[in-house]
Amino acid sequence: MLVNITADITCKYNGTKPAYRLWLDEHLVNEREFIWSSMTTAIREHISVEITKGIHELKVENVGYGAAVFSIDNIVVNGIPAGCKFRV
């Protein structure tokens, strides 16, 4: 089934701008550098994906240098607020 997901990615870091990977289950959705201000800017990710019914998980992974801490907030799945683990 086609699922539309939005999520805000924020990052707390000092110094070198970090990079992240966004995963849906074991599938890489996006990889980018976080070039915006630490904790003052959220990047809204828009994901449209065909997935099976069941429980799924959205994860963010730090792939840059340093001790950056990424967060995922404001997750919405098909217009309904959700957490990092959600059911469709």
N, C-alpha and C positions, 0 to 999 in steps of 0.2 A: 504494500500500500504506500501511496505517496504521503510523506510526512514533512511538514514545514516546521523548522525549529529556529528560534532566535535565542541568542545568549550574549550577555555582556562580559567581555574579558577585561580585567584590570590587572595591573602589575605593580608591585612594590620593589624598587631596585635603587641602587646607588651606582653611579659611574657608567660603565659600558651598557649600552642599550641591549637588552636581552632578546632572545627569539623564543617562539613557542610553537608547539604542534597541538592541534585540536583533533581529538579522536572521537569517533562514534563507534562504540564497541572496539573492535580491532581494526577499524578502517580509518585511515588518515583522511581528514576532511580538509585541513588547511595547515600551512606552515608559513609563518611570517615573523619579521623583526617587529618588536614593540618599540616604535620610534617616538612615542608620545610621552608626555610627562608622567612621572611615577604617581600612581593613585589619584590623579586628577582627571584622567581621561579613560573612558570605557570604550572599547571597540565592540560594536554590535555585529556579531556574526549572524549571517542568514544562511540557513542550510535547507535545501530541498533534496530529499533522498527517498528512494524506494527501500523500505525495510519490512520485515515480516512482523506480524503481531507478536507481542511478548514484551519482556523487560529489556531495556537498552540503557546504556550508560554513556554520558558525555564526559570527557576528561581533557584536561590541559596539561601539557608536559613542557617543562623548561628545557630548551635545547641550546640555550646561549651560554655565555660565560658568566660566572659570578653566582651570587646567592639570591637571584630574583625569585619572588613568590607571586605566582599567578593565582587569580580567583575567577570563578565562573559564577555569575549572578543573573538574576532576572531571566531565567530560562522559561521559554514559552513553547509548548508543543501543540501545533494545530489550534492556536488561539487560547490554550489553557495553561495557566502557570504550572510549572513542574520543577522537580529537583534534578540533580545530576543523574540519578537513576529514575527512569520513568517507564510507564507501560503504555503501549499503543494497541 
